[in-house]
Amino acid sequence: MLKGKHIILGISGGIAAYKSVVLLRLLIKAGAEVQVVITPSGKEFITPVTLSALSGKPVVSEFFTANTGEWHSHVDLGLWADAMVIAPATANTIAKMANGVADNMLVTTYLSAKAPVFVAPAMDLDMMAHPSTVRNIELLRSYGNHIIEPASGELASHLVGKGRMEEPENIVKALERFFASKSDFAGKKVLVTAGPTYEKIDPVRFIGNYSSGKMGYALALEAADRGGEVTLVSGPVNMNVSHPRINLVKVESAKEMLSACESIFTDTDIAIMCAAVADYAPKHTADRKIKRETSDVPVIELVKNPDIAKTLGQKKRDGQTLVGFALETDNESVNARGKLESKNLDMIVLNSLRDKGAGFGTDTNKVTIYTRDGRELPFGTKPKEDVARDIIDTIMTL
C-alpha cells in the first residue's frame, strides 16, 4: 500500500526520536519515498547524517541552507506529499501545530500540507494528561488530523503511564490501513448525526443529556477520510470539524435534527444515527424566563419527540444502509435487537453504561455491533477513533 507513496516524516525534539530511525527504515522498506523534516531540537537527539543515509535525501531542517542560500519550499513539500507523519510529536510541537505557530520548518510544512497528517504524540505522562495538551490534541483532531494514540508503559522519566510513542511497526500499519481504505466510501453520500438535542423549557433552560458528540464526529471524519461526502448533523457540542468532505449542519432540537435529516435522506447512501436525541420535549415553551420569585413550582408536561432513526427507517429505499445506536443500562442485547427490527435498521451499535470506558463524555468506547443478517460482533474498549474504524469496517461488509 505504501509503494511509491510520498511521505513527509516530521521529527521533533524528544527522546522517542530514536524510534523515528526505525520508522524511516520501515517506510523505505515498504517502498515509500520519504522526505525527513526535523526541528532544530530534534537534531539534538538524532543526526541528519543518519536520516539522510536511510532516506537517500538531504534532511530539511532550516528554511534555507546557510552556505548556499538555497530556499527550502514548505509549499512545494506540502504539494508533493501523499501523507505527513509527525513522530515523535512533542507537547511543544503539538501546541504550535494546534495554534499555527510557524516558527520552524516542520510546523510551516504542516500548515502547508494538502495531504492527510498523522500525529504520534510522545511525552511524559503528566504532560500528556495536562489540560492544555488534551485541548491541543483535540484541536488537531477537529482539524482532520489522524492522532496515533501513544501507548502506556515506562517513560524516559522512569514513571509508568500513557505517553510512549506508538511503535514504528504500528504507525506503518496505520498508514497502510489508511491508504487501503481511502476509497471505500468514494462516491457515497453519508449522513451522520452526533451529539445531544436540547429541548427548550424557556429561553435559558432545556431538557438534554450528557452526550459530547465525540463518537459521531469520529464517525464523520472516518467516513470522509475514506472518500465519502459527509453531512454531519450535530446537536449542541463543544466541538468543531474542518474537512473538505464534511458539511457540518448545526441544530438544537430533535425536530430540527429530523428536518435536517429528512431534507437529504432521499439522496443518502449510508445514514449513521449516532446522536443522543432527547426522548421527550416540553409540550409548551415559555417565551420568557420562568422566575422563581414570582412563580409557583412549574409543572412541565412532556410530549414524545420524533424517533429519527425509525422515521428514516420507514422511508428507507432499496440500496440505502441505515445504522442506529442503542445506549442501554439493562437487557442490553434484547433491547438492541428489538430496535434493529422495529426501526428497520441494517445494523445497530450497542453501548452499555455498565461498561467502564463507554458512554457519554469519554474518549473511549466499548461497543457490540448487531447486523440484520444475524451477526453479533463484540469489541473491546478502544479510543473512539478506533471504534469509528470498526463501525465503518462493519458497514462495508453489509
N, C-alpha and C positions, 0 to 999 in steps of 0.2 A: 504493500500500500504506500510505502514511502519512497519507492524508487522514482528518481527524477524530480522529487519534490524539492522546492527551495525553502530551506528552514533558516530563520534567524535564531541563533542561540544567544540569549542575553544572560550575562553573568554579573551578579552584583557581589558586594564585598561581605561574604560570610564564610564561616568555616566549611559549610557544605559545598563550597566551590570545588572541592576535590572530587565530588561526585559528578560535577559537570564534565570532567575529562572522560569519565566512563560513558556519560550520556552522549557526548560528542562522538566517541568511538562507535557506539551502538547505532547512532543515526547514520554515520558514514557507511557502516557495515550494511545497513538496511537499504542503501542506495540513494540516500538523500544528499543534496548539495547544501552544505552548511556554511553560513557566514556568522562568525562569532563577533558579538559586540559586548565589550566588557567595561565596567565602570573603573575609574582610576583606583578606587579602593579594592576592587576585585583583583587587580594585578598584584596586590599585596599577598594574595592567597594562592594564585596560580599564574604562571608566567605566560605571556603571549607566545613565546617561542614554542612551548609545549602545545598550545592550542593551534597555532599555525601549522605545526608539523602534522597534526592529526587531520586538520580540515583541508590542508592544501591551499589555504587562502591567508592573506595578511589579516591579522586581527585588528578590528576597528575599536578605538577607544576614545580618541580625541576628535574634535570637529575638523581638524586639518593636521597634516604631517608637518612638524615644525621645521625640518631642514629643507623641504621642497615646497612647502606651501600648498600641497595637494589637498583639495577640499573633499571631505567625505560626505556625500549627499545622503542625509537621512530620508529624503523624499524618494530618491531612487531605490534605496533599500526597502522602503515601505511598499513600493510598487512591485519589486522583484519577488517578494516572499509569498509563499503559499501558506505559511504559518510562522508565528513567532512564539518561541518558548523562553520564558524567563525563569531560570533555575540555577542557583537559588534566587528567590525574590525576598530580600530582607525587609524588615519593617520600614526602614528608611526609603527604599526604592518603591515599595507598595504605596507609601504615603505620597511620594512625588507623583507616581502614576495616577493615583486617585484624584489628585488636586492640580495636575497639569504643571508641575514644577519642572520645567525642561532645562535643567542646568547641567546635563551631561548627555553624551551621545546615545546611551541606552534609552533614557526616557524620551528624548527627542525622536528617536526611531519608533518607539512605541506609539507616540502621538501621531506619527505619520503612517502607521501600518494600516493597510487596507485589508489584510488577511486576518483570520482568527488568531487570537492571542491566548496562550496557555500560561498560567502563572502558578509556580510551585513555591509556596512560602516556606521559609526556613528561618527559625529564630528560637530564642529561649521561650519556655512555656509562659512566663509572666508577660513577655512582650506579645506573645500570640493571643493571650487572653485579655490584653488591655482594651478597654472600650474604643480607643482611637484606632487600633489595628483592626478590631472587629468591624468597625464602621467603614474603614477604608477598603477592606476586603469585600464588604457588601456593596460598596460603591462600584468597585471594579466588576463585580458580578452583574450589577444592574446595567453596566455599560455593554454587557455581552461577552465579557472575558470568561474564559474557562478556568476555574480555580481547581487545581490539583491538590486536594487536601493533604496537609502534612500528616505523618504518622506519629504515633506515641512511642516513646522509648527513652533511653538515656541520651541526654543532650550534652553539648560541649561543656556546659556548666557542671556536669555530673548530676544534675537534677533529672528526674524522670517525669515526663509529661508530653503533651502534644506540641510539636514544633519541628520534628525531624523532617527534612525534605524527603519527599517520596522517592523510592529507589528508582534509579535510571531506567531499569527494565520496565517498570510500571508506567513511567512517563512516556516511553516509546509506545507501549500498548495503548495508552490514552490517545496518542496521535494516530495510531493505526485504526483504532475504533472510529475516530472522528472521520478520517478520510474514507473508511469503508462505508459509513452510514451517511455520508454527506448528501447523497442524492435520494435517500429513502423516501422523503416526502416531496421530492421535486414535482412541481405542477399541482400539488394538493393544496386545497384551501382548508385551513384548520381553524376551528373556533375553540377557544379555551376560556372558561370562566374562573375567576380567582377572588379570594378574599371574602369578607363578610358582606351582608347588606345591613343598612341602618334604616329602621322604620320609625319615623318621627312621632313623638308624643306631643311635643311643642317645639318651638324654634331652637331650643337648647338641649333637649333630651331625646333619647331614642331607645329602641329595643335593638340589640345587636348580639354579637358573640365575639370570642377571642381570636378569630382567625387572623393570621398575619399576612396571608396571601403568598407565602414563600413557596408552597408546593405548586400552586397554579402558575406562578411566574417562572419557576424552574421548568415546568412542562412547556410553557410557551417558548422559552429560549431553546430547549432541546428540539422541539418541532421546527423552529426557524433555522437552527443550525443544520438540520437535515434537509433543508431546501423548501420547507413548507411556507406558504403565505399565510401568516397567522393573524387572526383578530383576537386580541386579548381583552375580554370584557371584565373589568375589575371593579369590585366594590372599594370602599374607602380603606386604603392601606398606606403605610409609611414606606412605600417602595416606588421605584420608577424603573423604566426599562428603555434602552436605546438600542434598537436593532433594525437594520434596513428592511427586514421582512416581518416585523411586528407592528401592527396597527393597534395602539392602545386606546380603548374606549372606556372612559371612567363613568361609573354610575353610582347611585347611592342606595336606592330601594330595590326590593325584589321585582316590583312591577317594571322599573326602569331596566333592570337586567334582562327580564323576559322580553321586553320590547326590543332591546338591542340584539338579543339572540335571534328572535323571530325575523328581524329585518334582513338577516344574512343567511339563515339556516338553509334555505332552499338551494343556495349555491355552494354550500359547505360539503366537503368530502368527509371530514372527520371532526366530530364535536366532543370535547372533553369537559364534562361538567364538574369542575373541581371546587367551585365556590361553596362556601358555607352559608347558604341562603336562610334567612330567618323564617321559621315556620309560620310565625304569626305577626300581625301588624295591628296597631290600634285602629279601631273602627272609625274613630274621629280624631283629627289632629287639631290641637289648639293653635290659633294663629298668633297668640301671644304667650309669653312665658307664664306658666301656672305659678302663681305666687303663694308661697307657704303662709305668709302673714294674712292674706285676705281670702284664702280658700280652705274649705274642708279637705280632708284627705281624699284625693280624686279616685274615682272608680274607673279603671281603664278597661273598656270592653275590647276584646281581641277578636280578629277575624283571621281565617286561614289565608296565608299567602299562596299564590300560584306555585305549583310544583313544576319548576322549569324543565327538569330532565324528562318528567312524564309528559309534559305538553309537547316537547320536541319529539319524544318517542312516538306519540300519536300521529305526528306529521312525517315521520321518517320514511324516505323512499328507498327503493332498491339501490344498492351501491353506496349508501351512506353508512358510516360507522358512528355509533353513539356510545360514549363511555361515561359511566356515572361513578360517584364516590359515596361511600357509606361510612359515617363515623358512629360507632356503636359503643355501648357500655355493657351490654348483656345480650345473650343469644346472638352473638355476632354473625356466625356463619348462616344461621337460619334467616336472620333479618336481611343480610346482604343478598342471599339467593332469592329471597322474596322480591326485593326491589329490582333485581336483574330481570325477573319475569314481568312484574306489574308495570314497569316503566318502559318495557320493550327495548332494553339495553342490549348491546352486543358484549359488553364487558363491564364489570364493576370492581372498584378498588376499595377494599375494606381497611379501615383503621379501627383499632380498639383503644379507647382511653385507658384500658388496663395495662397496655404495653408501655413499658418505660421507653422514653425517647420517641414516642409517637404523639400525634395530635397537634393541637394549636400551639403556635408560638415557638416551636422548637426548630433547630437547624437540621434535625434528623427525622426520619420517619420509619415505620415498620408496617408493611402492607401485606395483604393476601389478595391476589387477583383471582376473580372468578369469571369464566368466559361462557358464552351461550352454548358452546359445544361441550360443556361439562368439565372443563379443566379447573383445578384448584391449584394455584401457584403461590406458595408462601415464600416470603423473602425476609432476610434478617434486617436488623436496624442499620440504616445507612444514611449518609448525607442526602438531603432532599434532591440534590442534583443527580446523584446516582439512582435514586428511586425513580426520578423522572425518566432516566435512560431505560430502566427496567420496564416501566409502563409503556413507553414508546416502542421498545423492542417487542413487547407482547402485542401491541396494536398491529404491528407489522405482520404478525402471524395469523391475524383474523381473516 
